[in-house]
Amino acid sequence: MKVLMLGWELPPYNSGGLGVACLNMAKALARRGAKIDFVLPYRAKHPVAEKFMDILHATDLAPMIDENGQYISMGAYSGCCVLCDGSRECEHAVSYGQGFVEATKKYAAYVDKLVRRRKIKPHVIHVHDWLTMEAGQRAKIATGAPLIVHVHATEFDRAGGQYGNPLIHEIEYYGLQMADRIIAVSQITKDIIVREYHIPADKVEVIHNSLDVEELARTTVETNNYVYAKELKKQGWTVVTSGGTRLTIQKGLMYMLEAAALALSRNPKILFLLGGDGEQRNQLIERAADFGISDRVIFTGFVRGARWRELYEVADIFVMSSVSEPFGITALEAAHYDNALLISKTSGAGEVLNNVMRFDYWDTRKLADEIVNVSLSPALRSELSDNVAREYMKFSWHDVAEKLLREYGKVAFVDEKSPSRLNMEICYA
């Protein structure tokens, strides 16, 4: 099976969980015999991914990195990036435009030229989220191959349940309409696709994400935050983390801080570690100060690798407070590190994990009750963490790959002697 996969990022140049999911998914597919060409919007080395698939680049641009070493997704940065001295217009702005929508259109044009120039003839085209949907449509027209659209999040999710950007909705609508098959990472996501984009339910298959345990070796670098939290735990404190998340409206962290304040009024020996970065960072810091809990809440900033794993290592409780979370691989990661899990009812991970405590993202009193109850009851914490640990061990990216190959088989011609698919250029001329 020849797969042309279009993605916006891969580790180590990823700003969130999308790149991680793409990497593990592609690795599992390759192990089952798929030959994958993965097209990125930038040129860079990806030592892990290059072992099992061919990495193609739509441009010769280097990935953008900020002063903290964090990857800035192509199109997210307006004006000059840190690679420039500010005295000239940034080459990334010239090539990808200032903003995601313009960046995706130019990426689509680059992908179109790439597949035509190299005469790439895949059995299927597999794209991930709206960022690559237009490129997938162009590739479908150029090659005649069927289009698989994998939805990890919709604009409704990213906007925290609100409508969001109408331009992105338009891209998602046409991408989903042109797809031959659609993969949703949860039933929550499928319901949104069917309800909001008017897609027939039988066109959408739910395939939940999984976990690569090999990436979660228990190694730490013992940062100051880690050492501080460990010392507090020796004195009977409970550590609560949200893991390495993006500090955005989608994650519901404003509600979590309100719940934290309520919980601390009943049990002051709780420390909250919020890992990650995003546009809400300053607002969240101010909100913690307004609640008078700044000394109990640590914002670690962007973390990856060992610094990211040690957030789970030191935590007792993991909270996923998302307003809308299509899946949430971080919940599986936290389960691996023996955390007790508190998950909002609008998080897809709750569809596959039963031994968790659930709450409505807006119900800060219930979340506070759950945090306090688990923090004051070692037996409850142990029961939750032990039971969910047994659950997560059942998941495998190999099962995901098997389901994907089954979906590919519904629309793809894998016999090289079979007649080619209908020429899409004629259909859409």
Solvent accessible surface area in square Angstrom, and as a share of the most:
residue,aa,sasa,rsa
1,M,58,0.26
2,K,87,0.37
3,V,3,0.02
4,L,1,0.00
5,M,0,0.00
6,L,0,0.00
7,G,0,0.00
8,W,3,0.01
9,E,8,0.04
10,L,0,0.00
11,P,29,0.18
12,P,62,0.39
13,Y,51,0.19
14,N,13,0.07
15,S,32,0.21
16,G,22,0.21
17,G,45,0.43
18,L,33,0.17
19,G,0,0.00
20,V,34,0.19
21,A,2,0.01
22,C,1,0.01
23,L,6,0.03
24,N,5,0.03
25,M,1,0.00
26,A,0,0.00
27,K,28,0.12
28,A,3,0.02
29,L,0,0.00
30,A,21,0.16
31,R,138,0.50
32,R,117,0.43
33,G,59,0.57
34,A,8,0.06
35,K,114,0.48
36,I,3,0.01
37,D,28,0.14
38,F,0,0.00
39,V,0,0.00
40,L,0,0.00
41,P,0,0.00
42,Y,1,0.00
43,R,118,0.43
44,A,25,0.19
45,K,155,0.66
46,H,1,0.00
47,P,84,0.53
48,V,77,0.44
49,A,0,0.00
50,E,75,0.34
51,K,168,0.71
52,F,43,0.18
53,M,13,0.06
54,D,74,0.38
55,I,36,0.18
56,L,15,0.08
57,H,47,0.21
58,A,17,0.13
59,T,17,0.10
60,D,106,0.55
61,L,15,0.08
62,A,48,0.37
63,P,12,0.08
64,M,6,0.03
65,I,46,0.23
66,D,27,0.14
67,E,141,0.63
68,N,108,0.56
69,G,46,0.44
70,Q,27,0.12
71,Y,4,0.01
72,I,23,0.12
73,S,12,0.08
74,M,0,0.00
75,G,5,0.05
76,A,52,0.40
77,Y,74,0.28
78,S,79,0.51
79,G,29,0.28
80,C,44,0.26
81,C,5,0.03
82,V,68,0.39
83,L,91,0.45
84,C,20,0.12
85,D,116,0.60
86,G,52,0.50
87,S,91,0.59
88,R,131,0.48
89,E,113,0.51
90,C,2,0.01
91,E,76,0.34
92,H,5,0.02
93,A,10,0.08
94,V,89,0.51
95,S,27,0.17
96,Y,2,0.01
97,G,6,0.06
98,Q,97,0.43
99,G,25,0.24
100,F,68,0.28
101,V,25,0.14
102,E,77,0.34
103,A,0,0.00
104,T,1,0.00
105,K,99,0.42
106,K,68,0.29
107,Y,0,0.00
108,A,3,0.02
109,A,32,0.25
110,Y,61,0.23
111,V,0,0.00
112,D,17,0.09
113,K,128,0.54
114,L,5,0.03
115,V,3,0.02
116,R,109,0.40
117,R,165,0.60
118,R,129,0.47
119,K,162,0.69
120,I,22,0.11
121,K,136,0.58
122,P,15,0.09
123,H,23,0.10
124,V,0,0.00
125,I,0,0.00
126,H,0,0.00
127,V,0,0.00
128,H,0,0.00
129,D,8,0.04
130,W,10,0.04
131,L,23,0.11
132,T,0,0.00
133,M,3,0.01
134,E,38,0.17
135,A,0,0.00
136,G,0,0.00
137,Q,25,0.11
138,R,95,0.35
139,A,0,0.00
140,K,9,0.04
141,I,45,0.23
142,A,20,0.16
143,T,23,0.13
144,G,10,0.09
145,A,5,0.04
146,P,1,0.01
147,L,0,0.00
148,I,0,0.00
149,V,0,0.00
150,H,2,0.01
151,V,3,0.02
152,H,19,0.09
153,A,16,0.12
154,T,2,0.01
155,E,13,0.06
156,F,30,0.12
157,D,0,0.00
158,R,64,0.23
159,A,18,0.14
160,G,7,0.07
161,G,47,0.45
162,Q,120,0.53
163,Y,125,0.48
164,G,34,0.33
165,N,54,0.28
166,P,85,0.53
167,L,98,0.49
168,I,16,0.08
169,H,11,0.05
170,E,92,0.41
171,I,12,0.06
172,E,4,0.02
173,Y,81,0.31
174,Y,117,0.45
175,G,0,0.00
176,L,2,0.01
177,Q,72,0.32
178,M,33,0.15
179,A,5,0.04
180,D,39,0.20
181,R,29,0.11
182,I,0,0.00
183,I,0,0.00
184,A,0,0.00
185,V,1,0.00
186,S,0,0.00
187,Q,81,0.36
188,I,43,0.22
189,T,0,0.00
190,K,36,0.15
191,D,62,0.32
192,I,16,0.08
193,I,0,0.00
194,V,50,0.29
195,R,142,0.52
196,E,65,0.29
197,Y,7,0.02
198,H,139,0.62
199,I,4,0.02
200,P,82,0.51
201,A,52,0.40
202,D,117,0.61
203,K,36,0.15
204,V,4,0.02
205,E,62,0.28
206,V,36,0.21
207,I,3,0.02
208,H,48,0.21
209,N,11,0.06
210,S,2,0.01
211,L,15,0.07
212,D,19,0.10
213,V,74,0.43
214,E,127,0.57
215,E,57,0.25
216,L,3,0.02
217,A,57,0.44
218,R,123,0.45
219,T,69,0.40
220,T,46,0.27
221,V,82,0.47
222,E,108,0.49
223,T,36,0.21
224,N,134,0.69
225,N,45,0.23
226,Y,22,0.08
227,V,68,0.39
228,Y,100,0.38
229,A,0,0.00
230,K,79,0.33
231,E,78,0.35
232,L,17,0.08
233,K,61,0.26
234,K,155,0.66
235,Q,111,0.49
236,G,55,0.53
237,W,44,0.15
238,T,6,0.04
239,V,0,0.00
240,V,0,0.00
241,T,0,0.00
242,S,6,0.04
243,G,0,0.00
244,G,27,0.26
245,T,22,0.13
246,R,88,0.32
247,L,0,0.00
248,T,12,0.07
249,I,88,0.45
250,Q,5,0.02
251,K,23,0.10
252,G,3,0.03
253,L,3,0.02
254,M,36,0.16
255,Y,79,0.30
256,M,1,0.00
257,L,1,0.01
258,E,68,0.30
259,A,0,0.00
260,A,0,0.00
261,A,20,0.16
262,L,51,0.25
263,A,0,0.00
264,L,17,0.08
265,S,89,0.58
266,R,129,0.47
267,N,15,0.08
268,P,71,0.45
269,K,83,0.35
270,I,0,0.00
271,L,1,0.00
272,F,1,0.00
273,L,1,0.01
274,L,1,0.00
275,G,0,0.00
276,G,4,0.04
277,D,43,0.22
278,G,27,0.26
279,E,130,0.58
280,Q,21,0.09
281,R,87,0.32
282,N,98,0.50
283,Q,95,0.42
284,L,0,0.00
285,I,64,0.32
286,E,110,0.49
287,R,83,0.30
288,A,2,0.01
289,A,60,0.47
290,D,116,0.60
291,F,73,0.31
292,G,59,0.57
293,I,11,0.06
294,S,63,0.41
295,D,93,0.48
296,R,59,0.21
297,V,9,0.05
298,I,34,0.17
299,F,38,0.16
300,T,20,0.12
301,G,16,0.16
302,F,41,0.17
303,V,13,0.08
304,R,85,0.31
305,G,31,0.30
306,A,22,0.17
307,R,101,0.37
308,W,42,0.15
309,R,41,0.15
310,E,8,0.03
311,L,7,0.03
312,Y,0,0.00
313,E,53,0.24
314,V,2,0.01
315,A,7,0.05
316,D,19,0.10
317,I,0,0.00
318,F,2,0.01
319,V,2,0.01
320,M,11,0.05
321,S,3,0.02
322,S,2,0.02
323,V,14,0.08
324,S,11,0.07
325,E,17,0.07
326,P,4,0.02
327,F,5,0.02
328,G,10,0.10
329,I,23,0.12
330,T,32,0.19
331,A,0,0.00
332,L,0,0.00
333,E,11,0.05
334,A,0,0.00
335,A,0,0.00
336,H,25,0.11
337,Y,7,0.03
338,D,77,0.40
339,N,0,0.00
340,A,0,0.00
341,L,0,0.00
342,L,0,0.00
343,I,0,0.00
344,S,0,0.00
345,K,91,0.39
346,T,49,0.28
347,S,0,0.00
348,G,0,0.00
349,A,0,0.00
350,G,9,0.09
351,E,66,0.30
352,V,30,0.17
353,L,1,0.01
354,N,123,0.63
355,N,49,0.25
356,V,17,0.10
357,M,46,0.20
358,R,74,0.27
359,F,0,0.00
360,D,39,0.20
361,Y,55,0.21
362,W,146,0.51
363,D,37,0.19
364,T,12,0.07
365,R,170,0.62
366,K,83,0.35
367,L,1,0.01
368,A,1,0.01
369,D,56,0.29
370,E,9,0.04
371,I,0,0.00
372,V,5,0.03
373,N,71,0.37
374,V,0,0.00
375,S,12,0.08
376,L,113,0.56
377,S,35,0.23
378,P,89,0.56
379,A,78,0.60
380,L,52,0.26
381,R,57,0.21
382,S,54,0.35
383,E,102,0.46
384,L,19,0.10
385,S,8,0.05
386,D,71,0.37
387,N,35,0.18
388,V,0,0.00
389,A,17,0.13
390,R,148,0.54
391,E,19,0.09
392,Y,16,0.06
393,M,140,0.62
394,K,155,0.66
395,F,54,0.23
396,S,34,0.22
397,W,14,0.05
398,H,77,0.35
399,D,68,0.35
400,V,9,0.05
401,A,0,0.00
402,E,74,0.33
403,K,86,0.36
404,L,0,0.00
405,L,41,0.21
406,R,131,0.48
407,E,5,0.02
408,Y,0,0.00
409,G,49,0.47
410,K,116,0.49
411,V,28,0.16
412,A,14,0.11
413,F,102,0.42
414,V,80,0.46
415,D,80,0.42
416,E,128,0.57
417,K,189,0.80
418,S,37,0.24
419,P,114,0.71
420,S,104,0.67
421,R,69,0.25
422,L,123,0.61
423,N,72,0.37
424,M,17,0.08
425,E,74,0.33
426,I,129,0.66
427,C,65,0.39
428,Y,108,0.41
429,A,122,0.94
